Amino acid sequence: MKVFAIGGAGHVGSEVVKQLLKRDVEVDVLVRDKGTRVSEGANAVIGDLLDPAFLEKALEGIDKVYLLNAVTPDELTQALIAYDLARKLKVKHIVYHSVFRVEHFKDVPHFASKFALESALHTFDVPFTIIRPNYFNQNDLGLKDPLMKAGIYPIPLGPVGISTVDVRDIAEATAIALTTAGHEGKTYNLNGPDIVSGPGAAAIWTEVLGKQIKYAGHDMDAFEEQMREKSPAWSAFDIRMMFQGYIERGFVAGDGDIETLTTLLGHAPRRYIDFAREMAAAWQSESSAPDLPAAA
């Protein structure tokens, strides 16, 4: 079997590729730049999703497609080009990486793009599986300084919370959907077993770090302003609307979601607190390491 992994060089996609390689699948990974690294054993294919001629050639001989589009202003155009060409070339199966509760977030630009692509998948005749992950545990990997230095959990998860999911479980579920039978036409909500709120996350980090962590709150105007310091304005607004939607509409697992993922994986989904313990141990180990002289 040969899989073309669109998005296979990113944080989530690279984990999917690793899981496919473990299952002896040949994997081509789309990359934009020559220097982009892919998982050892995978094939890097350099090109652009907005170039249909390139993509059609890249899809020749491909059995299945993993489609994870980057969040960009033209996300839907990129997704539809990939889907239309996969349909033209009659690939056997597409696993599309969407997002949990996408139909309830049509005011969030990148959610709306994913919902439109889901509609195309349901309309035409390419066999598909849709995975709909919740907020990733690993989104909090970059919080070392706010947590350990400032004592603040800065992500505006709100008071109700969300059913965060571990990227490793997403990757495993995706690989299973691509390599085993019985998943065509199905949509899988990928949710973890813990409902993590803003105050709840602060309490978890307080426990695992052994120091008081405060929740920064959910002033969305202030959050968007902070996001604009490190992201394009359109992206800051998009992410602001996503978190605002979490707070207003909720992002908690539905009935049967945890059981479905447990059955799919063959084991219980990983917990946010266990992820936090892993990170706390790693960060504290780094901070306790002695300072070494700079290399000459």
C-alpha positions as CSV (number, residue, x, y, z in Angstrom):
1,M,0.0,0.0,0.0
2,K,1.2,3.5,-0.8
3,V,-0.2,6.6,1.1
4,F,0.3,10.2,0.1
5,A,0.4,12.2,3.3
6,I,-0.6,15.8,2.9
7,G,0.4,17.6,6.1
8,G,2.6,14.7,6.9
9,A,5.6,16.9,7.9
10,G,3.8,18.8,10.6
11,H,3.5,18.1,14.4
12,V,0.4,15.8,14.0
13,G,1.0,14.5,10.5
14,S,4.5,13.4,11.2
15,E,3.1,11.2,14.0
16,V,0.6,9.7,11.6
17,V,3.5,9.0,9.2
18,K,5.4,7.2,11.9
19,Q,2.4,5.0,12.7
20,L,2.0,4.2,9.0
21,L,5.7,3.3,8.7
22,K,5.4,0.9,11.7
23,R,2.7,-0.9,9.7
24,D,5.0,-1.3,6.7
25,V,3.2,1.3,4.6
26,E,5.1,3.2,1.9
27,V,4.5,6.9,2.5
28,D,5.1,9.9,0.3
29,V,5.0,13.1,2.3
30,L,4.2,16.5,0.6
31,V,6.7,19.2,1.6
32,R,7.0,22.7,0.3
33,D,10.7,23.2,0.8
34,K,13.8,21.1,0.0
35,G,15.1,21.3,3.5
36,T,12.0,20.1,5.2
37,R,12.6,16.9,7.2
38,V,10.2,14.0,7.1
39,S,10.1,10.8,9.2
40,E,12.9,8.4,8.5
41,G,11.7,5.8,5.9
42,A,9.2,8.2,4.3
43,N,9.7,9.8,0.9
44,A,9.7,13.7,0.7
45,V,7.8,15.0,-2.4
46,I,8.5,18.7,-3.0
47,G,5.6,20.7,-4.4
48,D,2.7,23.0,-3.8
49,L,-1.0,22.2,-3.2
50,L,-2.0,25.2,-5.3
51,D,-0.3,23.6,-8.4
52,P,-2.7,21.1,-9.8
53,A,-0.3,19.8,-12.5
54,F,2.3,18.9,-9.9
55,L,-0.3,17.3,-7.5
56,E,-1.9,15.2,-10.2
57,K,1.5,13.7,-11.1
58,A,2.4,13.2,-7.4
59,L,-0.9,11.3,-6.9
60,E,-0.2,8.8,-9.7
61,G,0.3,5.3,-8.2
62,I,-1.1,6.4,-4.8
63,D,-3.6,4.0,-3.1
64,K,-4.8,6.2,-0.3
65,V,-4.5,9.8,0.9
66,Y,-4.2,11.3,4.3
67,L,-5.4,14.9,4.0
68,L,-4.5,17.4,6.7
69,N,-4.6,20.9,5.4
70,A,-2.6,23.7,7.0
71,V,-4.6,26.6,8.5
72,T,-4.2,29.3,5.8
73,P,-6.5,31.9,4.2
74,D,-6.8,29.6,1.1
75,E,-7.2,26.3,3.1
76,L,-10.4,25.3,1.3
77,T,-9.0,25.9,-2.2
78,Q,-6.0,23.7,-1.3
79,A,-8.2,21.0,0.1
80,L,-10.6,20.9,-2.8
81,I,-7.7,20.7,-5.4
82,A,-6.3,17.7,-3.5
83,Y,-9.7,16.1,-3.2
84,D,-10.8,16.8,-6.8
85,L,-7.5,15.3,-8.1
86,A,-7.8,12.3,-5.8
87,R,-11.3,11.7,-7.2
88,K,-10.1,12.1,-10.8
89,L,-7.4,9.5,-10.2
90,K,-9.7,7.2,-8.4
91,V,-7.7,6.8,-5.2
92,K,-9.1,4.0,-3.0
93,H,-9.6,5.9,0.2
94,I,-9.1,9.3,1.8
95,V,-8.8,9.9,5.5
96,Y,-9.6,13.6,6.1
97,H,-8.4,15.4,9.2
98,S,-11.3,17.7,10.2
99,V,-12.2,19.0,13.7
100,F,-14.6,18.1,16.4
101,R,-18.1,19.7,16.3
102,V,-17.2,21.5,13.0
103,E,-20.8,21.9,12.1
104,H,-21.4,24.1,15.1
105,F,-18.5,26.5,14.4
106,K,-19.3,27.9,10.9
107,D,-18.2,31.4,12.0
108,V,-14.6,30.2,12.6
109,P,-12.8,30.5,9.3
110,H,-10.7,27.3,9.4
111,F,-13.6,25.3,10.8
112,A,-15.8,26.5,8.0
113,S,-13.2,25.3,5.4
114,K,-13.2,21.9,7.0
115,F,-17.0,21.7,7.0
116,A,-17.1,22.5,3.3
117,L,-14.6,19.8,2.5
118,E,-16.6,17.3,4.6
119,S,-19.6,18.2,2.5
120,A,-17.7,17.4,-0.7
121,L,-16.6,14.1,0.8
122,H,-20.3,13.2,1.4
123,T,-21.4,14.3,-2.0
124,F,-19.1,12.4,-4.3
125,D,-17.9,8.8,-4.7
126,V,-14.4,8.5,-3.2
127,P,-14.4,6.2,-0.2
128,F,-13.6,8.3,2.9
129,T,-13.2,8.4,6.6
130,I,-13.3,11.6,8.6
131,I,-11.5,12.1,11.8
132,R,-12.6,14.9,14.0
133,P,-10.1,15.6,16.8
134,N,-10.6,17.9,19.8
135,Y,-8.0,20.3,21.0
136,F,-4.6,18.6,21.2
137,N,-2.8,18.0,24.5
138,Q,0.4,18.9,22.7
139,N,-0.9,22.4,21.9
140,D,0.3,23.2,25.4
141,L,3.9,22.1,24.7
142,G,4.9,25.7,24.2
143,L,3.7,26.8,27.7
144,K,7.0,26.1,29.6
145,D,7.8,29.8,30.2
146,P,4.3,31.0,31.1
147,L,3.9,28.1,33.5
148,M,7.3,27.7,35.1
149,K,8.4,31.4,35.1
150,A,5.2,33.4,35.3
151,G,3.0,30.8,37.1
152,I,0.2,31.4,34.6
153,Y,-1.9,29.1,32.4
154,P,-2.6,31.5,29.5
155,I,-4.9,29.5,27.2
156,P,-8.6,30.8,27.4
157,L,-10.3,27.4,27.7
158,G,-13.1,28.9,29.7
159,P,-15.0,27.6,32.7
160,V,-16.8,24.6,31.1
161,G,-13.8,23.0,29.4
162,I,-12.9,20.8,26.5
163,S,-12.2,17.1,26.0
164,T,-8.6,17.4,25.0
165,V,-7.0,14.5,23.0
166,D,-3.4,13.3,22.7
167,V,-1.7,13.6,19.3
168,R,-0.4,10.1,19.7
169,D,-3.9,8.8,19.9
170,I,-4.9,10.8,16.8
171,A,-2.0,9.4,14.9
172,E,-2.7,5.8,15.9
173,A,-6.4,6.1,15.1
174,T,-5.7,7.7,11.7
175,A,-3.2,4.9,10.8
176,I,-5.8,2.3,11.8
177,A,-8.4,3.9,9.6
178,L,-6.0,3.9,6.7
179,T,-4.7,0.4,7.0
180,T,-7.6,-1.8,8.2
181,A,-11.0,-2.5,6.8
182,G,-14.4,-1.2,8.0
183,H,-13.8,2.5,8.3
184,E,-15.2,3.8,4.9
185,G,-18.0,6.3,5.3
186,K,-17.4,6.7,9.0
187,T,-16.8,9.9,11.0
188,Y,-14.8,9.5,14.3
189,N,-14.9,12.1,17.0
190,L,-11.5,11.9,18.7
191,N,-11.8,13.0,22.3
192,G,-9.8,12.3,25.4
193,P,-11.3,11.1,28.7
194,D,-10.7,14.4,30.7
195,I,-12.7,17.6,30.4
196,V,-10.1,20.3,30.9
197,S,-11.3,23.9,31.7
198,G,-9.1,26.9,32.2
199,P,-9.2,26.8,36.0
200,G,-8.9,23.0,35.8
201,A,-5.8,23.1,33.6
202,A,-4.2,25.6,36.1
203,A,-5.0,23.1,38.9
204,I,-3.4,20.2,37.1
205,W,-0.3,22.2,36.4
206,T,-0.2,23.3,40.0
207,E,-0.2,19.7,41.0
208,V,2.4,18.4,38.6
209,L,4.8,21.3,38.9
210,G,4.5,21.7,42.7
211,K,3.9,25.4,42.5
212,Q,0.9,27.7,42.3
213,I,-0.4,28.2,38.7
214,K,-3.2,30.7,38.1
215,Y,-5.6,30.8,35.1
216,A,-5.2,34.0,33.1
217,G,-8.9,34.2,32.3
218,H,-10.6,34.6,29.0
219,D,-10.6,38.2,28.0
220,M,-10.8,37.5,24.3
221,D,-9.9,41.1,23.2
222,A,-6.7,40.8,25.2
223,F,-6.0,37.3,23.9
224,E,-6.4,38.4,20.3
225,E,-4.1,41.3,20.8
226,Q,-1.4,39.0,22.3
227,M,-1.9,36.6,19.3
228,R,-1.3,39.4,16.9
229,E,2.2,39.9,18.3
230,K,3.3,36.5,17.0
231,S,0.8,35.7,14.2
232,P,-0.7,37.4,11.2
233,A,-3.8,39.4,12.0
234,W,-6.1,37.0,10.1
235,S,-4.8,34.0,12.1
236,A,-5.1,35.8,15.4
237,F,-8.8,36.6,14.6
238,D,-9.4,33.0,13.5
239,I,-7.9,31.5,16.7
240,R,-9.8,34.1,18.8
241,M,-13.1,33.0,17.2
242,M,-12.2,29.3,17.9
243,F,-11.7,29.8,21.6
244,Q,-14.7,32.1,21.8
245,G,-16.7,29.3,20.3
246,Y,-15.3,26.8,22.9
247,I,-16.6,29.1,25.6
248,E,-20.0,29.9,24.1
249,R,-20.9,26.5,22.6
250,G,-18.7,23.9,24.4
251,F,-16.3,21.4,23.2
252,V,-17.0,18.4,25.4
253,A,-17.1,14.8,24.2
254,G,-20.5,13.4,23.3
255,D,-22.2,10.2,24.4
256,G,-20.2,7.3,23.2
257,D,-17.2,9.2,21.9
258,I,-14.7,7.9,24.5
259,E,-15.9,4.3,24.0
260,T,-15.7,4.6,20.2
261,L,-12.1,5.8,20.4
262,T,-11.2,3.2,23.0
263,T,-12.5,0.5,20.6
264,L,-10.8,1.9,17.6
265,L,-7.4,2.1,19.4
266,G,-7.7,-1.1,21.4
267,H,-6.8,0.8,24.6
268,A,-8.0,3.8,26.6
269,P,-7.2,7.2,25.3
270,R,-4.4,9.1,27.0
271,R,-5.2,11.6,29.7
272,Y,-4.3,15.3,29.8
273,I,-2.9,15.0,33.4
274,D,-0.5,12.2,32.2
275,F,0.7,14.5,29.4
276,A,1.2,17.3,31.9
277,R,3.2,14.9,34.2
278,E,5.4,14.0,31.2
279,M,6.1,17.6,30.4
280,A,6.6,18.7,34.0
281,A,9.3,16.0,34.4
282,A,11.0,16.9,31.2
283,W,11.0,20.7,32.0
284,Q,12.2,20.3,35.5
285,S,14.9,18.0,34.4
286,E,16.1,20.6,31.9
287,S,16.0,23.4,34.5
288,S,18.0,21.3,37.0
289,A,20.8,20.6,34.4
290,P,24.1,22.4,35.1
291,D,25.1,25.3,32.9
292,L,27.8,24.2,30.6
293,P,30.5,26.5,29.0
294,A,29.8,27.6,25.5
295,A,31.7,25.7,22.8
296,A,34.7,27.4,21.4
